[in-house]
């Protein structure tokens, strides 16, 4: 009986630890991207989000916008997103400011006509109307 109870306890600890590590890895990844650049401004232009980004490096970086969780059931739906730097290992010292045009069409929701984007690292919601 004690062996069965111990086995269940050990299994529960391993299960909770595994979930915690996945969440921690996701948070570390998100904060690593945020540490590589800062957002200076955000502006809508059709189906693109124009984002002024400042980063250190030695060359041109490419950026993408990705979902960062589930959309809410509010009207309009709120979608958490984050901007990721797709260039790894550029440790140059130059401070570069670049305006990236990020495609928002993957965030369209059928039957909605607009969504609110909550961008990690930016305080204001951005309304994307399509």
ROSE-4610 file (N, C-alpha, C; in Angstrom, 1 decimal, always signed):
// ROSE-4610
residu = [X/X/X/X/X/X/X/X/X/X/X/X/X/X/X/X/X/X/X/X/X/X/X/X/X/X/X/X/X/X/X/X/X/X/X/X/X/X/X/X/X/X/X/X/X/X/X/X/X/X/X/X/X/X/X/X/X/X/X/X/X/X/X/X/X/X/X/X/X/X/X/X/X/X/X/X/X/X/X/X/X/X/X/X/X/X/X/X/X/X/X/X/X/X/X/X/X/X/X/X/X/X/X/X/X/X/X/X/X/X/X/X/X/X/X/X/X/X/X/X/X/X/X/X/X/X/X/X/X/X/X/X/X/X/X/X/X/X/X/X/X/X/X/X/X/X/X/X/X/X/X/X/X/X/X/X/X/X/X/X/X/X/X/X/X/X/X/X/X/X/X/X/X/X/X/X/X/X/X/X/X/X/X/X/X/X/X/X/X/X/X/X/X/X/X/X/X/X/X/X/X/X/X/X/X/X/X/X/X/X/X/X/X/X/X/X/X/X/X/X/X/X/X/X/X/X/X/X/X/X/X/X/X/X/X/X/X/X/X/X/X/X/X/X/X/X/X/X/X/X/X/X/X/X/X/X/X/X/X/X/X/X/X/X/X/X/X/X/X/X/X/X/X/X/X/X/X/X/X/X/X/X/X/X/X/X/X/X/X/X/X/X/X/X/X/X/X/X/X/X/X/X/X/X/X/X/X/X/X/X/X/X/X/X/X/X/X/X/X/X/X/X/X/X/X/X/X/X/X/X/X/X/X/X/X/X/X/X/X/X/X/X/X/X/X/X/X/X/X/X/X/X/X/X/X/X/X/X/X/X/X/X/X/X/X/X/X/X/X/X/X/X/X/X/X/X/X/X/X/X/X/X/X/X/X/X/X/X/X/X]
num = [1/1/1/2/2/2/3/3/3/4/4/4/5/5/5/6/6/6/7/7/7/8/8/8/9/9/9/10/10/10/11/11/11/12/12/12/13/13/13/14/14/14/15/15/15/16/16/16/17/17/17/18/18/18/19/19/19/20/20/20/21/21/21/22/22/22/23/23/23/24/24/24/25/25/25/26/26/26/27/27/27/28/28/28/29/29/29/30/30/30/31/31/31/32/32/32/33/33/33/34/34/34/35/35/35/36/36/36/37/37/37/38/38/38/39/39/39/40/40/40/41/41/41/42/42/42/43/43/43/44/44/44/45/45/45/46/46/46/47/47/47/48/48/48/49/49/49/50/50/50/51/51/51/52/52/52/53/53/53/54/54/54/55/55/55/56/56/56/57/57/57/58/58/58/59/59/59/60/60/60/61/61/61/62/62/62/63/63/63/64/64/64/65/65/65/66/66/66/67/67/67/68/68/68/69/69/69/70/70/70/71/71/71/72/72/72/73/73/73/74/74/74/75/75/75/76/76/76/77/77/77/78/78/78/79/79/79/80/80/80/81/81/81/82/82/82/83/83/83/84/84/84/85/85/85/86/86/86/87/87/87/88/88/88/89/89/89/90/90/90/91/91/91/92/92/92/93/93/93/94/94/94/95/95/95/96/96/96/97/97/97/98/98/98/99/99/99/100/100/100/101/101/101/102/102/102/103/103/103/104/104/104/105/105/105/106/106/106/107/107/107/108/108/108/109/109/109/110/110/110/111/111/111/112/112/112/113/113/113/114/114/114/115/115/115/116/116/116/117/117/117/118/118/118/119/119/119/120/120/120/121/121/121/122/122/122/123/123/123/124/124/124/125/125/125/126/126/126/127/127/127/128/128/128/129/129/129/130/130/130]
x = [+0.8/+0.0/+0.9/+1.9/+2.8/+3.5/+3.9/+4.6/+3.7/+2.5/+1.5/+1.3/+1.2/+1.0/+2.3/+3.4/+4.7/+4.8/+4.4/+4.5/+3.6/+2.3/+1.4/+2.0/+2.5/+3.1/+4.3/+5.1/+6.3/+5.8/+4.8/+4.2/+3.6/+2.9/+2.4/+3.4/+4.5/+5.6/+6.3/+6.5/+7.1/+6.2/+4.9/+4.0/+3.9/+3.9/+3.8/+5.1/+6.2/+7.5/+7.6/+7.2/+7.2/+6.4/+5.2/+4.4/+5.1/+5.7/+6.4/+7.5/+8.3/+9.5/+9.0/+7.9/+7.4/+7.1/+6.3/+5.9/+7.1/+8.1/+9.3/+10.1/+10.2/+10.9/+10.2/+8.9/+8.1/+8.4/+8.4/+8.6/+10.0/+11.0/+12.4/+12.5/+11.9/+12.0/+11.4/+10.2/+9.6/+10.4/+11.0/+11.8/+13.1/+13.7/+14.9/+14.7/+13.5/+13.2/+13.0/+12.3/+12.1/+13.4/+14.4/+15.7/+16.5/+16.2/+17.0/+16.6/+15.4/+15.0/+14.0/+13.7/+12.7/+11.7/+10.5/+9.5/+9.3/+9.6/+9.5/+8.1/+7.5/+6.2/+5.5/+4.2/+3.3/+2.3/+2.1/+1.1/+0.5/-0.8/-1.5/-1.4/-1.2/-1.2/-1.8/-3.1/-3.8/-3.7/-3.1/-3.0/-1.6/-0.9/+0.4/+0.5/+1.3/+1.6/+3.0/+3.1/+4.5/+5.0/+6.1/+6.7/+8.1/+8.4/+9.7/+10.4/+11.5/+12.3/+13.7/+14.2/+15.6/+16.3/+17.4/+18.2/+19.7/+20.5/+21.9/+22.3/+23.3/+23.8/+24.7/+25.0/+26.0/+25.3/+24.1/+23.4/+21.9/+21.3/+19.8/+19.2/+18.2/+17.5/+16.1/+15.6/+14.2/+13.3/+12.1/+11.2/+9.9/+9.2/+7.9/+7.0/+5.7/+4.7/+4.1/+4.0/+3.5/+2.4/+1.5/+0.5/+1.2/+0.7/+1.3/+0.2/-0.8/-1.8/-3.1/-4.2/-5.5/-6.2/-7.1/-7.9/-9.0/-9.4/-10.5/-11.8/-12.9/-14.2/-14.9/-14.1/-14.7/-15.0/-15.6/-15.9/-15.2/-14.2/-13.6/-12.7/-12.5/-11.6/-10.2/-9.6/-8.3/-7.3/-6.3/-5.3/-3.9/-3.3/-2.0/-1.0/-0.1/+1.0/+2.3/+3.4/+4.7/+5.5/+6.4/+7.3/+8.6/+9.1/+10.3/+11.4/+12.6/+13.7/+14.2/+14.2/+14.5/+16.0/+16.8/+18.2/+18.8/+19.6/+20.2/+21.7/+22.3/+23.7/+24.4/+23.7/+24.3/+24.5/+25.8/+26.1/+26.9/+26.7/+27.4/+27.0/+27.8/+27.6/+26.8/+26.5/+25.8/+24.4/+23.8/+22.4/+21.6/+20.7/+20.0/+18.6/+18.0/+16.5/+16.0/+14.9/+14.4/+12.9/+12.2/+10.7/+10.4/+9.8/+9.4/+7.9/+7.5/+6.1/+5.8/+4.9/+4.6/+3.2/+3.0/+1.8/+0.8/-0.4/-1.4/-2.5/-2.5/-3.6/-3.7/-2.7/-2.9/-3.8/-4.0/-4.8/-6.2/-6.6/-8.0/-8.9/-10.0/-11.0/-12.3/-12.7/-13.9/-15.1/-15.8/-17.1/-16.9/-15.6/-15.4/-15.2/-14.3/-14.1/-13.1/-12.8/-11.7/-11.3/-10.0/-9.5/-8.6/-8.5/-7.6/-6.3/-5.2/-3.9/-3.2/-2.9/-2.1/-0.7/+0.1/+1.5/+2.4/+3.1/+4.1/+5.1/+5.3/+6.3/+5.7/+4.4/+3.7/+2.4/+2.2/+1.1/-0.3/-0.4/-1.8/-2.2/-3.5/-4.1/-4.1/-3.9/-3.9/-5.1/-6.0/-7.2/-6.9/-7.0/-6.8/-8.2/-8.5/-9.8/-9.5/-10.3/-10.1/-11.4]
y = [-1.2/+0.0/+1.3/+1.2/+2.4/+2.6/+1.5/+1.6/+2.2/+1.8/+2.4/+3.9/+4.3/+5.7/+6.5/+5.9/+6.6/+6.7/+5.7/+5.7/+6.8/+6.9/+8.0/+9.3/+9.5/+10.8/+11.2/+10.2/+10.5/+10.8/+10.1/+10.4/+11.8/+12.2/+13.5/+14.6/+14.4/+15.4/+15.5/+14.4/+14.4/+15.1/+14.8/+15.4/+16.9/+17.4/+18.9/+19.5/+18.9/+19.5/+19.6/+18.6/+18.7/+19.8/+20.1/+21.2/+22.5/+22.6/+23.8/+24.1/+23.1/+23.4/+23.9/+23.3/+23.8/+25.3/+25.7/+27.1/+27.9/+27.5/+28.3/+28.5/+27.4/+27.5/+28.5/+28.6/+29.5/+30.9/+31.2/+32.5/+33.0/+32.0/+32.4/+32.8/+32.0/+32.3/+33.7/+34.0/+35.3/+36.4/+36.3/+37.4/+37.5/+36.4/+36.5/+37.4/+37.2/+38.0/+39.5/+39.7/+41.1/+41.8/+41.0/+41.6/+42.0/+41.4/+41.7/+43.0/+43.5/+44.7/+45.4/+46.7/+47.5/+48.0/+48.2/+48.7/+50.2/+50.9/+52.4/+52.9/+52.3/+52.8/+51.6/+51.7/+50.7/+51.5/+51.1/+51.7/+50.7/+50.8/+50.0/+50.5/+49.6/+50.0/+48.8/+48.9/+47.8/+46.5/+45.4/+44.2/+44.0/+45.1/+45.1/+45.9/+45.5/+46.2/+46.8/+48.1/+48.7/+49.0/+48.4/+48.4/+49.0/+50.1/+50.6/+49.9/+49.2/+48.3/+48.8/+48.9/+49.2/+48.0/+47.6/+46.5/+46.7/+45.9/+46.0/+44.8/+45.1/+44.0/+44.6/+43.8/+44.3/+44.2/+43.8/+43.7/+43.8/+43.6/+43.6/+42.4/+42.6/+41.4/+41.3/+40.1/+40.0/+39.6/+40.1/+40.0/+39.4/+38.7/+38.1/+38.3/+38.2/+38.3/+37.0/+36.5/+35.1/+35.2/+34.3/+34.2/+33.8/+34.3/+34.1/+33.6/+32.8/+32.3/+32.3/+32.0/+31.8/+33.2/+33.3/+34.5/+34.5/+35.7/+35.7/+35.7/+35.5/+35.4/+36.8/+37.9/+39.2/+39.7/+40.8/+41.5/+42.9/+43.1/+42.1/+41.2/+40.0/+39.0/+39.7/+39.4/+39.9/+38.7/+39.0/+37.9/+38.4/+37.6/+38.0/+37.5/+38.5/+38.2/+38.7/+38.2/+38.8/+38.9/+39.7/+39.9/+39.1/+38.4/+37.6/+38.0/+38.1/+38.3/+37.0/+36.9/+35.6/+35.4/+36.4/+36.3/+36.0/+34.9/+34.6/+34.7/+35.1/+35.2/+36.4/+37.5/+38.7/+39.6/+39.6/+40.3/+41.6/+42.2/+43.5/+44.6/+45.7/+46.8/+47.9/+47.9/+49.0/+49.0/+50.2/+50.3/+50.7/+49.8/+49.9/+50.1/+51.1/+51.3/+50.9/+50.1/+49.6/+49.5/+49.8/+49.7/+48.4/+47.5/+46.2/+46.2/+45.7/+45.5/+44.0/+43.8/+42.4/+42.1/+41.0/+40.5/+40.1/+40.6/+40.3/+39.4/+39.0/+38.1/+36.8/+36.2/+35.0/+35.1/+36.4/+36.6/+37.0/+36.9/+37.1/+36.0/+36.3/+35.4/+35.4/+34.3/+34.3/+34.9/+35.7/+36.3/+37.4/+37.9/+39.0/+40.3/+40.5/+41.8/+42.6/+42.3/+43.0/+42.2/+42.4/+41.8/+42.8/+42.6/+43.5/+42.7/+43.2/+42.5/+43.1/+42.3/+42.7/+42.2/+43.2/+42.9/+42.9/+41.8/+41.7/+42.9/+43.6/+44.7/+46.1/+46.1/+47.3/+47.5/+48.6/+48.8/+48.8/+49.5/+49.7/+48.5/+48.2/+47.3/+47.9/+47.1/+47.5/+46.8/+47.6/+47.1/+46.9/+45.6/+45.2/+45.0/+45.9/+45.8/+45.3/+44.3/+43.7/+43.5]
z = [+0.0/+0.0/+0.0/+0.9/+0.9/-0.4/-1.1/-2.3/-3.4/-3.4/-4.4/-4.2/-2.9/-2.6/-3.0/-2.7/-3.0/-4.6/-5.3/-6.8/-7.3/-6.8/-7.2/-6.9/-5.7/-5.4/-6.3/-6.6/-7.5/-8.9/-9.4/-10.7/-10.7/-9.7/-9.6/-9.7/-8.9/-8.9/-10.2/-10.9/-12.2/-13.2/-13.1/-14.0/-13.9/-12.6/-12.4/-12.8/-12.5/-12.9/-14.4/-15.2/-16.6/-17.1/-16.6/-17.1/-16.7/-15.6/-15.1/-16.0/-16.4/-17.3/-18.7/-19.2/-20.5/-20.4/-19.4/-19.2/-19.0/-18.2/-18.0/-19.3/-20.1/-21.4/-22.3/-22.3/-23.1/-22.6/-21.3/-20.8/-21.0/-20.9/-21.2/-22.6/-23.5/-25.0/-25.3/-24.7/-24.9/-24.4/-23.2/-22.6/-23.4/-23.9/-24.7/-26.0/-26.6/-27.8/-27.4/-26.3/-25.8/-25.5/-25.0/-24.6/-25.8/-27.0/-28.2/-28.9/-28.7/-29.4/-28.5/-28.9/-28.2/-29.3/-29.0/-29.9/-29.7/-30.7/-30.7/-31.0/-32.1/-32.5/-33.2/-33.3/-34.0/-34.8/-36.0/-36.9/-37.9/-38.1/-39.0/-40.5/-41.4/-42.8/-43.6/-43.8/-44.5/-43.7/-44.4/-43.7/-43.0/-42.9/-42.3/-41.0/-40.1/-38.9/-39.1/-39.1/-39.3/-37.9/-37.5/-36.2/-36.3/-35.6/-35.5/-34.4/-34.7/-33.8/-33.7/-32.5/-32.3/-31.7/-32.2/-31.8/-32.0/-31.3/-31.5/-32.4/-33.3/-34.2/-35.2/-36.2/-37.2/-38.6/-38.7/-40.0/-39.9/-41.0/-41.1/-40.4/-39.6/-39.0/-39.7/-39.6/-40.1/-38.9/-38.9/-37.8/-38.2/-37.3/-37.6/-36.4/-36.7/-35.6/-35.4/-34.2/-34.0/-32.8/-32.8/-31.8/-30.5/-29.4/-28.1/-27.1/-27.6/-26.7/-27.5/-26.8/-27.4/-27.4/-28.5/-28.6/-27.5/-27.0/-26.1/-26.8/-26.0/-26.6/-26.6/-26.3/-26.3/-27.7/-27.8/-29.1/-29.1/-29.9/-30.8/-30.1/-30.7/-30.0/-29.8/-28.7/-28.3/-28.5/-29.3/-29.6/-29.1/-28.1/-27.7/-28.7/-29.1/-30.1/-29.6/-30.2/-29.9/-31.2/-31.2/-32.3/-32.0/-33.0/-32.8/-33.8/-33.3/-34.2/-34.7/-36.1/-36.7/-37.0/-36.6/-36.7/-35.4/-35.3/-34.0/-34.1/-33.0/-32.9/-33.4/-33.7/-34.2/-33.0/-32.5/-31.3/-31.6/-32.7/-33.0/-32.1/-32.1/-31.2/-31.8/-33.0/-33.6/-33.2/-32.9/-32.6/-33.8/-34.2/-35.5/-35.2/-36.0/-35.9/-37.3/-37.3/-38.5/-38.4/-39.5/-39.5/-40.2/-39.5/-40.1/-40.5/-41.6/-42.0/-41.8/-40.8/-40.4/-40.9/-41.6/-42.2/-41.1/-41.1/-40.1/-40.6/-41.9/-42.4/-41.6/-41.1/-40.3/-39.1/-38.6/-37.4/-37.7/-39.0/-39.3/-38.7/-38.2/-37.7/-38.5/-39.1/-39.9/-39.2/-39.9/-39.4/-38.4/-38.2/-37.2/-37.9/-38.8/-39.4/-38.7/-37.5/-36.7/-35.5/-35.1/-33.9/-33.2/-31.9/-31.1/-30.8/-31.2/-31.0/-29.7/-28.8/-27.6/-27.8/-28.2/-28.5/-27.3/-27.0/-25.9/-26.1/-25.0/-25.1/-25.5/-25.8/-26.2/-25.3/-24.8/-23.8/-24.4/-25.6/-26.1/-27.0/-27.0/-27.9/-29.4/-30.4/-31.7/-32.4/-33.0/-33.7/-35.1/-35.6/-37.0/-37.6/-38.5/-39.2/-40.6/-41.1/-42.4/-43.1]
